[in-house]
Amino acid sequence: METLNIAEKKDKIKWDYDAEADVLYISFGNPDKAEGVDIGEGTIIRIQPDSKEIIGVTILNPLQRTLSSLMGKPHLTRKKKTSSITK
């Protein structure tokens, strides 16, 4: 099994929320090219290919899922293929 590196606490955590797409991007340090690994429930872990370091997290539909949960309704998640992303 391949090992991933979880870096020590970064000085800066950057985030960007795309309201139109309802996607939250979280980066540890400056955003960089990464491979995305879908771990389910609309959560994608972003891994730097060379160092195998986790450099970010992408969360799909956080607002819609939160509102649905508060209203007691099941949420719909969009399926996303594992791919390289640069955001």
Gaussian input, Z-matrix of N, CA and C with variables (Angstrom, degrees):
# hf/3-21g

backbone

0 1
 N
 C     1     B1
 C     2     B2     1     A1
 N     3     B3     2     A2     1     D1
 C     4     B4     3     A3     2     D2
 C     5     B5     4     A4     3     D3
 N     6     B6     5     A5     4     D4
 C     7     B7     6     A6     5     D5
 C     8     B8     7     A7     6     D6
 N     9     B9     8     A8     7     D7
 C    10    B10     9     A9     8     D8
 C    11    B11    10    A10     9     D9
 N    12    B12    11    A11    10    D10
 C    13    B13    12    A12    11    D11
 C    14    B14    13    A13    12    D12
 N    15    B15    14    A14    13    D13
 C    16    B16    15    A15    14    D14
 C    17    B17    16    A16    15    D15
 N    18    B18    17    A17    16    D16
 C    19    B19    18    A18    17    D17
 C    20    B20    19    A19    18    D18
 N    21    B21    20    A20    19    D19
 C    22    B22    21    A21    20    D20
 C    23    B23    22    A22    21    D21
 N    24    B24    23    A23    22    D22
 C    25    B25    24    A24    23    D23
 C    26    B26    25    A25    24    D24
 N    27    B27    26    A26    25    D25
 C    28    B28    27    A27    26    D26
 C    29    B29    28    A28    27    D27
 N    30    B30    29    A29    28    D28
 C    31    B31    30    A30    29    D29
 C    32    B32    31    A31    30    D30
 N    33    B33    32    A32    31    D31
 C    34    B34    33    A33    32    D32
 C    35    B35    34    A34    33    D33
 N    36    B36    35    A35    34    D34
 C    37    B37    36    A36    35    D35
 C    38    B38    37    A37    36    D36
 N    39    B39    38    A38    37    D37
 C    40    B40    39    A39    38    D38
 C    41    B41    40    A40    39    D39
 N    42    B42    41    A41    40    D40
 C    43    B43    42    A42    41    D41
 C    44    B44    43    A43    42    D42
 N    45    B45    44    A44    43    D43
 C    46    B46    45    A45    44    D44
 C    47    B47    46    A46    45    D45
 N    48    B48    47    A47    46    D46
 C    49    B49    48    A48    47    D47
 C    50    B50    49    A49    48    D48
 N    51    B51    50    A50    49    D49
 C    52    B52    51    A51    50    D50
 C    53    B53    52    A52    51    D51
 N    54    B54    53    A53    52    D52
 C    55    B55    54    A54    53    D53
 C    56    B56    55    A55    54    D54
 N    57    B57    56    A56    55    D55
 C    58    B58    57    A57    56    D56
 C    59    B59    58    A58    57    D57
 N    60    B60    59    A59    58    D58
 C    61    B61    60    A60    59    D59
 C    62    B62    61    A61    60    D60
 N    63    B63    62    A62    61    D61
 C    64    B64    63    A63    62    D62
 C    65    B65    64    A64    63    D63
 N    66    B66    65    A65    64    D64
 C    67    B67    66    A66    65    D65
 C    68    B68    67    A67    66    D66
 N    69    B69    68    A68    67    D67
 C    70    B70    69    A69    68    D68
 C    71    B71    70    A70    69    D69
 N    72    B72    71    A71    70    D70
 C    73    B73    72    A72    71    D71
 C    74    B74    73    A73    72    D72
 N    75    B75    74    A74    73    D73
 C    76    B76    75    A75    74    D74
 C    77    B77    76    A76    75    D75
 N    78    B78    77    A77    76    D76
 C    79    B79    78    A78    77    D77
 C    80    B80    79    A79    78    D78
 N    81    B81    80    A80    79    D79
 C    82    B82    81    A81    80    D80
 C    83    B83    82    A82    81    D81
 N    84    B84    83    A83    82    D82
 C    85    B85    84    A84    83    D83
 C    86    B86    85    A85    84    D84
 N    87    B87    86    A86    85    D85
 C    88    B88    87    A87    86    D86
 C    89    B89    88    A88    87    D87
 N    90    B90    89    A89    88    D88
 C    91    B91    90    A90    89    D89
 C    92    B92    91    A91    90    D90
 N    93    B93    92    A92    91    D91
 C    94    B94    93    A93    92    D92
 C    95    B95    94    A94    93    D93
 N    96    B96    95    A95    94    D94
 C    97    B97    96    A96    95    D95
 C    98    B98    97    A97    96    D96
 N    99    B99    98    A98    97    D97
 C   100   B100    99    A99    98    D98
 C   101   B101   100   A100    99    D99
 N   102   B102   101   A101   100   D100
 C   103   B103   102   A102   101   D101
 C   104   B104   103   A103   102   D102
 N   105   B105   104   A104   103   D103
 C   106   B106   105   A105   104   D104
 C   107   B107   106   A106   105   D105
 N   108   B108   107   A107   106   D106
 C   109   B109   108   A108   107   D107
 C   110   B110   109   A109   108   D108
 N   111   B111   110   A110   109   D109
 C   112   B112   111   A111   110   D110
 C   113   B113   112   A112   111   D111
 N   114   B114   113   A113   112   D112
 C   115   B115   114   A114   113   D113
 C   116   B116   115   A115   114   D114
 N   117   B117   116   A116   115   D115
 C   118   B118   117   A117   116   D116
 C   119   B119   118   A118   117   D117
 N   120   B120   119   A119   118   D118
 C   121   B121   120   A120   119   D119
 C   122   B122   121   A121   120   D120
 N   123   B123   122   A122   121   D121
 C   124   B124   123   A123   122   D122
 C   125   B125   124   A124   123   D123
 N   126   B126   125   A125   124   D124
 C   127   B127   126   A126   125   D125
 C   128   B128   127   A127   126   D126
 N   129   B129   128   A128   127   D127
 C   130   B130   129   A129   128   D128
 C   131   B131   130   A130   129   D129
 N   132   B132   131   A131   130   D130
 C   133   B133   132   A132   131   D131
 C   134   B134   133   A133   132   D132
 N   135   B135   134   A134   133   D133
 C   136   B136   135   A135   134   D134
 C   137   B137   136   A136   135   D135
 N   138   B138   137   A137   136   D136
 C   139   B139   138   A138   137   D137
 C   140   B140   139   A139   138   D138
 N   141   B141   140   A140   139   D139
 C   142   B142   141   A141   140   D140
 C   143   B143   142   A142   141   D141
 N   144   B144   143   A143   142   D142
 C   145   B145   144   A144   143   D143
 C   146   B146   145   A145   144   D144
 N   147   B147   146   A146   145   D145
 C   148   B148   147   A147   146   D146
 C   149   B149   148   A148   147   D147
 N   150   B150   149   A149   148   D148
 C   151   B151   150   A150   149   D149
 C   152   B152   151   A151   150   D150
 N   153   B153   152   A152   151   D151
 C   154   B154   153   A153   152   D152
 C   155   B155   154   A154   153   D153
 N   156   B156   155   A155   154   D154
 C   157   B157   156   A156   155   D155
 C   158   B158   157   A157   156   D156
 N   159   B159   158   A158   157   D157
 C   160   B160   159   A159   158   D158
 C   161   B161   160   A160   159   D159
 N   162   B162   161   A161   160   D160
 C   163   B163   162   A162   161   D161
 C   164   B164   163   A163   162   D162
 N   165   B165   164   A164   163   D163
 C   166   B166   165   A165   164   D164
 C   167   B167   166   A166   165   D165
 N   168   B168   167   A167   166   D166
 C   169   B169   168   A168   167   D167
 C   170   B170   169   A169   168   D168
 N   171   B171   170   A170   169   D169
 C   172   B172   171   A171   170   D170
 C   173   B173   172   A172   171   D171
 N   174   B174   173   A173   172   D172
 C   175   B175   174   A174   173   D173
 C   176   B176   175   A175   174   D174
 N   177   B177   176   A176   175   D175
 C   178   B178   177   A177   176   D176
 C   179   B179   178   A178   177   D177
 N   180   B180   179   A179   178   D178
 C   181   B181   180   A180   179   D179
 C   182   B182   181   A181   180   D180
 N   183   B183   182   A182   181   D181
 C   184   B184   183   A183   182   D182
 C   185   B185   184   A184   183   D183
 N   186   B186   185   A185   184   D184
 C   187   B187   186   A186   185   D185
 C   188   B188   187   A187   186   D186
 N   189   B189   188   A188   187   D187
 C   190   B190   189   A189   188   D188
 C   191   B191   190   A190   189   D189
 N   192   B192   191   A191   190   D190
 C   193   B193   192   A192   191   D191
 C   194   B194   193   A193   192   D192
 N   195   B195   194   A194   193   D193
 C   196   B196   195   A195   194   D194
 C   197   B197   196   A196   195   D195
 N   198   B198   197   A197   196   D196
 C   199   B199   198   A198   197   D197
 C   200   B200   199   A199   198   D198
 N   201   B201   200   A200   199   D199
 C   202   B202   201   A201   200   D200
 C   203   B203   202   A202   201   D201
 N   204   B204   203   A203   202   D202
 C   205   B205   204   A204   203   D203
 C   206   B206   205   A205   204   D204
 N   207   B207   206   A206   205   D205
 C   208   B208   207   A207   206   D206
 C   209   B209   208   A208   207   D207
 N   210   B210   209   A209   208   D208
 C   211   B211   210   A210   209   D209
 C   212   B212   211   A211   210   D210
 N   213   B213   212   A212   211   D211
 C   214   B214   213   A213   212   D212
 C   215   B215   214   A214   213   D213
 N   216   B216   215   A215   214   D214
 C   217   B217   216   A216   215   D215
 C   218   B218   217   A217   216   D216
 N   219   B219   218   A218   217   D217
 C   220   B220   219   A219   218   D218
 C   221   B221   220   A220   219   D219
 N   222   B222   221   A221   220   D220
 C   223   B223   222   A222   221   D221
 C   224   B224   223   A223   222   D222
 N   225   B225   224   A224   223   D223
 C   226   B226   225   A225   224   D224
 C   227   B227   226   A226   225   D225
 N   228   B228   227   A227   226   D226
 C   229   B229   228   A228   227   D227
 C   230   B230   229   A229   228   D228
 N   231   B231   230   A230   229   D229
 C   232   B232   231   A231   230   D230
 C   233   B233   232   A232   231   D231
 N   234   B234   233   A233   232   D232
 C   235   B235   234   A234   233   D233
 C   236   B236   235   A235   234   D234
 N   237   B237   236   A236   235   D235
 C   238   B238   237   A237   236   D236
 C   239   B239   238   A238   237   D237
 N   240   B240   239   A239   238   D238
 C   241   B241   240   A240   239   D239
 C   242   B242   241   A241   240   D240
 N   243   B243   242   A242   241   D241
 C   244   B244   243   A243   242   D242
 C   245   B245   244   A244   243   D243
 N   246   B246   245   A245   244   D244
 C   247   B247   246   A246   245   D245
 C   248   B248   247   A247   246   D246
 N   249   B249   248   A248   247   D247
 C   250   B250   249   A249   248   D248
 C   251   B251   250   A250   249   D249
 N   252   B252   251   A251   250   D250
 C   253   B253   252   A252   251   D251
 C   254   B254   253   A253   252   D252
 N   255   B255   254   A254   253   D253
 C   256   B256   255   A255   254   D254
 C   257   B257   256   A256   255   D255
 N   258   B258   257   A257   256   D256
 C   259   B259   258   A258   257   D257
 C   260   B260   259   A259   258   D258

   B1=1.4391
   B2=1.5250
   B3=1.3171
   B4=1.4558
   B5=1.5281
   B6=1.3200
   B7=1.4586
   B8=1.5195
   B9=1.3365
   B10=1.4551
   B11=1.5145
   B12=1.3113
   B13=1.4592
   B14=1.5203
   B15=1.3135
   B16=1.4491
   B17=1.5166
   B18=1.3175
   B19=1.4538
   B20=1.5238
   B21=1.3022
   B22=1.4597
   B23=1.5216
   B24=1.3035
   B25=1.4588
   B26=1.5301
   B27=1.3199
   B28=1.4621
   B29=1.5262
   B30=1.3323
   B31=1.4599
   B32=1.5234
   B33=1.3126
   B34=1.4587
   B35=1.5223
   B36=1.2983
   B37=1.4590
   B38=1.5187
   B39=1.3124
   B40=1.4597
   B41=1.5194
   B42=1.3075
   B43=1.4548
   B44=1.5129
   B45=1.3238
   B46=1.4559
   B47=1.5168
   B48=1.3213
   B49=1.4629
   B50=1.5121
   B51=1.3226
   B52=1.4595
   B53=1.5196
   B54=1.3427
   B55=1.4649
   B56=1.5242
   B57=1.3171
   B58=1.4667
   B59=1.5285
   B60=1.3249
   B61=1.4669
   B62=1.5275
   B63=1.3429
   B64=1.4620
   B65=1.5340
   B66=1.3452
   B67=1.4653
   B68=1.5272
   B69=1.3398
   B70=1.4607
   B71=1.5241
   B72=1.3419
   B73=1.4589
   B74=1.5233
   B75=1.3257
   B76=1.4591
   B77=1.5256
   B78=1.3423
   B79=1.4687
   B80=1.5109
   B81=1.3185
   B82=1.4550
   B83=1.5208
   B84=1.3347
   B85=1.4562
   B86=1.5186
   B87=1.3146
   B88=1.4646
   B89=1.5183
   B90=1.3473
   B91=1.4670
   B92=1.5334
   B93=1.3291
   B94=1.4505
   B95=1.5277
   B96=1.3186
   B97=1.4581
   B98=1.5188
   B99=1.3245
   B100=1.4544
   B101=1.5176
   B102=1.3172
   B103=1.4582
   B104=1.5128
   B105=1.3241
   B106=1.4559
   B107=1.5183
   B108=1.3292
   B109=1.4580
   B110=1.5208
   B111=1.3290
   B112=1.4576
   B113=1.5255
   B114=1.3319
   B115=1.4689
   B116=1.5303
   B117=1.3057
   B118=1.4538
   B119=1.5167
   B120=1.3237
   B121=1.4629
   B122=1.5237
   B123=1.3258
   B124=1.4559
   B125=1.5110
   B126=1.3139
   B127=1.4533
   B128=1.5285
   B129=1.3262
   B130=1.4633
   B131=1.5223
   B132=1.3247
   B133=1.4552
   B134=1.5212
   B135=1.3234
   B136=1.4608
   B137=1.5208
   B138=1.3294
   B139=1.4581
   B140=1.5281
   B141=1.3414
   B142=1.4589
   B143=1.5181
   B144=1.3272
   B145=1.4637
   B146=1.5343
   B147=1.3281
   B148=1.4697
   B149=1.5222
   B150=1.3292
   B151=1.4689
   B152=1.5268
   B153=1.3231
   B154=1.4717
   B155=1.5335
   B156=1.3273
   B157=1.4637
   B158=1.5280
   B159=1.3210
   B160=1.4537
   B161=1.5205
   B162=1.3507
   B163=1.4539
   B164=1.5226
   B165=1.3258
   B166=1.4517
   B167=1.5123
   B168=1.3257
   B169=1.4578
   B170=1.5239
   B171=1.3166
   B172=1.4514
   B173=1.5237
   B174=1.3316
   B175=1.4628
   B176=1.5283
   B177=1.3241
   B178=1.4546
   B179=1.5262
   B180=1.3096
   B181=1.4604
   B182=1.5309
   B183=1.3314
   B184=1.4705
   B185=1.5274
   B186=1.3162
   B187=1.4626
   B188=1.5240
   B189=1.3150
   B190=1.4674
   B191=1.5214
   B192=1.3297
   B193=1.4664
   B194=1.5230
   B195=1.3402
   B196=1.4608
   B197=1.5219
   B198=1.3225
   B199=1.4650
   B200=1.5227
   B201=1.3230
   B202=1.4684
   B203=1.5177
   B204=1.3165
   B205=1.4590
   B206=1.5281
   B207=1.3284
   B208=1.4567
   B209=1.5232
   B210=1.3358
   B211=1.4616
   B212=1.5275
   B213=1.3278
   B214=1.4543
   B215=1.5128
   B216=1.3284
   B217=1.4656
   B218=1.5149
   B219=1.3379
   B220=1.4692
   B221=1.5253
   B222=1.3146
   B223=1.4571
   B224=1.5183
   B225=1.3108
   B226=1.4639
   B227=1.5143
   B228=1.3199
   B229=1.4604
   B230=1.5175
   B231=1.3102
   B232=1.4605
   B233=1.5160
   B234=1.3026
   B235=1.4516
   B236=1.5238
   B237=1.3177
   B238=1.4603
   B239=1.5194
   B240=1.3110
   B241=1.4587
   B242=1.5126
   B243=1.3276
   B244=1.4579
   B245=1.5156
   B246=1.3485
   B247=1.4538
   B248=1.5110
   B249=1.3111
   B250=1.4575
   B251=1.5125
   B252=1.3302
   B253=1.4564
   B254=1.5063
   B255=1.3093
   B256=1.4553
   B257=1.5156
   B258=1.2741
   B259=1.4658
   B260=1.5018
   A1=109.20
   A2=116.36
   A3=121.71
   A4=110.69
   A5=116.22
   A6=122.21
   A7=110.43
   A8=116.12
   A9=122.05
   A10=108.66
   A11=115.90
   A12=120.84
   A13=109.55
   A14=115.61
   A15=120.89
   A16=105.56
   A17=115.99
   A18=121.44
   A19=111.08
   A20=113.71
   A21=119.61
   A22=108.23
   A23=116.47
   A24=121.47
   A25=110.33
   A26=115.32
   A27=121.20
   A28=109.39
   A29=115.25
   A30=119.87
   A31=111.68
   A32=115.86
   A33=119.07
   A34=110.99
   A35=114.36
   A36=121.11
   A37=105.42
   A38=116.21
   A39=121.24
   A40=108.62
   A41=115.05
   A42=118.51
   A43=109.95
   A44=114.77
   A45=122.27
   A46=106.74
   A47=115.89
   A48=120.59
   A49=108.67
   A50=117.23
   A51=123.82
   A52=107.22
   A53=116.95
   A54=121.78
   A55=112.20
   A56=116.99
   A57=119.88
   A58=111.28
   A59=116.76
   A60=121.38
   A61=112.19
   A62=118.37
   A63=124.53
   A64=110.29
   A65=114.04
   A66=121.49
   A67=107.90
   A68=116.03
   A69=122.41
   A70=108.39
   A71=115.55
   A72=122.18
   A73=108.11
   A74=117.96
   A75=122.97
   A76=107.22
   A77=116.31
   A78=120.93
   A79=109.25
   A80=116.48
   A81=122.70
   A82=106.06
   A83=116.62
   A84=121.38
   A85=108.61
   A86=117.12
   A87=120.68
   A88=110.25
   A89=117.13
   A90=119.41
   A91=109.95
   A92=116.15
   A93=121.36
   A94=108.31
   A95=116.80
   A96=120.28
   A97=108.75
   A98=115.25
   A99=118.97
   A100=110.35
   A101=115.12
   A102=121.59
   A103=106.85
   A104=116.19
   A105=120.06
   A106=111.16
   A107=116.25
   A108=122.00
   A109=107.45
   A110=116.12
   A111=121.77
   A112=108.68
   A113=116.57
   A114=120.26
   A115=111.23
   A116=117.45
   A117=122.04
   A118=113.05
   A119=114.88
   A120=122.62
   A121=112.47
   A122=116.91
   A123=120.52
   A124=114.75
   A125=118.18
   A126=122.03
   A127=109.51
   A128=114.91
   A129=121.28
   A130=107.98
   A131=116.62
   A132=122.56
   A133=107.61
   A134=116.25
   A135=121.54
   A136=109.42
   A137=115.79
   A138=122.68
   A139=109.85
   A140=116.34
   A141=121.79
   A142=106.77
   A143=118.02
   A144=121.10
   A145=115.80
   A146=118.09
   A147=119.98
   A148=112.80
   A149=116.57
   A150=120.01
   A151=112.65
   A152=117.05
   A153=122.94
   A154=111.02
   A155=115.84
   A156=121.95
   A157=109.67
   A158=116.45
   A159=120.99
   A160=107.18
   A161=116.09
   A162=119.39
   A163=113.26
   A164=117.06
   A165=117.98
   A166=113.13
   A167=113.03
   A168=122.00
   A169=107.38
   A170=116.97
   A171=122.48
   A172=107.30
   A173=115.89
   A174=120.87
   A175=108.27
   A176=115.56
   A177=121.71
   A178=110.61
   A179=116.55
   A180=124.69
   A181=115.03
   A182=119.75
   A183=118.86
   A184=113.17
   A185=118.17
   A186=120.21
   A187=111.07
   A188=116.23
   A189=120.63
   A190=111.00
   A191=117.51
   A192=120.63
   A193=111.62
   A194=117.19
   A195=120.29
   A196=110.81
   A197=116.79
   A198=120.18
   A199=111.46
   A200=117.01
   A201=120.60
   A202=110.84
   A203=116.89
   A204=120.99
   A205=111.01
   A206=116.80
   A207=120.89
   A208=111.98
   A209=115.92
   A210=120.76
   A211=111.74
   A212=117.36
   A213=121.54
   A214=114.56
   A215=116.17
   A216=120.43
   A217=109.89
   A218=117.04
   A219=118.88
   A220=109.32
   A221=116.58
   A222=120.55
   A223=110.73
   A224=114.26
   A225=121.09
   A226=107.20
   A227=116.72
   A228=119.94
   A229=108.52
   A230=113.96
   A231=119.50
   A232=108.90
   A233=116.16
   A234=120.58
   A235=108.09
   A236=116.13
   A237=120.97
   A238=108.58
   A239=115.13
   A240=120.48
   A241=109.92
   A242=116.13
   A243=121.52
   A244=107.61
   A245=115.61
   A246=119.10
   A247=109.71
   A248=115.37
   A249=120.70
   A250=108.24
   A251=115.77
   A252=120.29
   A253=108.78
   A254=116.44
   A255=120.08
   A256=112.96
   A257=120.03
   A258=122.16
   A259=110.67
   D1=133.70
   D2=-178.66
   D3=-74.67
   D4=144.77
   D5=-178.50
   D6=-96.64
   D7=138.56
   D8=173.27
   D9=-105.76
   D10=148.62
   D11=178.15
   D12=-99.97
   D13=127.85
   D14=173.06
   D15=-106.13
   D16=110.60
   D17=-173.94
   D18=-67.98
   D19=159.77
   D20=172.51
   D21=-61.61
   D22=167.11
   D23=-178.45
   D24=-54.42
   D25=126.93
   D26=179.21
   D27=-83.58
   D28=150.58
   D29=177.75
   D30=-66.49
   D31=-36.25
   D32=-175.97
   D33=-127.57
   D34=129.07
   D35=170.48
   D36=-110.44
   D37=123.34
   D38=-179.02
   D39=-108.70
   D40=145.55
   D41=178.19
   D42=-142.35
   D43=155.77
   D44=177.63
   D45=-145.56
   D46=133.20
   D47=178.40
   D48=-113.29
   D49=123.47
   D50=175.86
   D51=-95.82
   D52=99.01
   D53=-175.36
   D54=-65.16
   D55=-36.63
   D56=-178.80
   D57=-64.08
   D58=-41.28
   D59=-179.53
   D60=-92.36
   D61=-11.28
   D62=-174.85
   D63=54.47
   D64=58.91
   D65=179.49
   D66=-131.72
   D67=132.19
   D68=177.15
   D69=-108.65
   D70=124.29
   D71=178.01
   D72=-107.64
   D73=127.14
   D74=177.73
   D75=-122.80
   D76=127.66
   D77=179.82
   D78=-123.23
   D79=138.82
   D80=174.96
   D81=-95.13
   D82=102.66
   D83=-171.47
   D84=88.43
   D85=-161.97
   D86=-179.78
   D87=-72.17
   D88=139.53
   D89=176.39
   D90=-56.86
   D91=142.11
   D92=-176.55
   D93=-144.97
   D94=165.31
   D95=175.16
   D96=-59.61
   D97=142.05
   D98=-177.01
   D99=-155.67
   D100=162.08
   D101=170.83
   D102=-96.60
   D103=136.69
   D104=178.98
   D105=-98.07
   D106=134.31
   D107=176.99
   D108=-121.38
   D109=113.49
   D110=-179.48
   D111=-75.94
   D112=115.65
   D113=-179.69
   D114=-100.50
   D115=9.72
   D116=175.89
   D117=97.40
   D118=166.50
   D119=179.05
   D120=54.45
   D121=32.15
   D122=176.45
   D123=74.14
   D124=23.07
   D125=-179.65
   D126=-117.63
   D127=127.16
   D128=-179.51
   D129=-120.39
   D130=124.34
   D131=176.53
   D132=-90.95
   D133=131.62
   D134=-178.97
   D135=-101.53
   D136=125.54
   D137=-174.17
   D138=-121.97
   D139=130.62
   D140=175.85
   D141=-73.20
   D142=120.92
   D143=-171.38
   D144=-59.52
   D145=-38.79
   D146=-175.64
   D147=-74.66
   D148=-47.52
   D149=-175.27
   D150=-90.53
   D151=-11.75
   D152=-175.90
   D153=59.96
   D154=29.58
   D155=179.57
   D156=-92.31
   D157=137.82
   D158=174.53
   D159=-74.06
   D160=119.10
   D161=-176.68
   D162=-115.63
   D163=0.37
   D164=178.69
   D165=179.57
   D166=174.69
   D167=179.24
   D168=-139.78
   D169=137.85
   D170=173.26
   D171=-117.65
   D172=130.43
   D173=-179.39
   D174=-118.03
   D175=120.34
   D176=-179.63
   D177=-88.07
   D178=136.28
   D179=175.15
   D180=56.75
   D181=41.87
   D182=-178.01
   D183=-63.76
   D184=-40.24
   D185=-179.22
   D186=-68.09
   D187=-48.35
   D188=-178.74
   D189=-61.71
   D190=-41.86
   D191=-179.87
   D192=-68.86
   D193=-38.00
   D194=178.42
   D195=-65.76
   D196=-47.05
   D197=179.14
   D198=-62.20
   D199=-42.01
   D200=177.81
   D201=-62.26
   D202=-41.26
   D203=179.99
   D204=-65.19
   D205=-41.69
   D206=179.04
   D207=-64.77
   D208=-31.09
   D209=179.91
   D210=-89.86
   D211=-0.22
   D212=178.44
   D213=74.89
   D214=20.58
   D215=179.82
   D216=-104.83
   D217=145.38
   D218=174.96
   D219=-65.42
   D220=148.21
   D221=-179.35
   D222=-100.56
   D223=155.97
   D224=175.78
   D225=-103.32
   D226=133.07
   D227=176.29
   D228=-116.70
   D229=143.68
   D230=176.07
   D231=-85.15
   D232=137.40
   D233=175.98
   D234=-78.49
   D235=136.79
   D236=177.38
   D237=-132.99
   D238=132.72
   D239=179.45
   D240=-74.02
   D241=150.74
   D242=173.16
   D243=-68.80
   D244=128.62
   D245=-178.33
   D246=-156.72
   D247=172.48
   D248=174.25
   D249=-82.62
   D250=133.60
   D251=178.49
   D252=-130.37
   D253=155.51
   D254=-176.36
   D255=-120.43
   D256=2.68
   D257=-177.81
   D258=-69.26

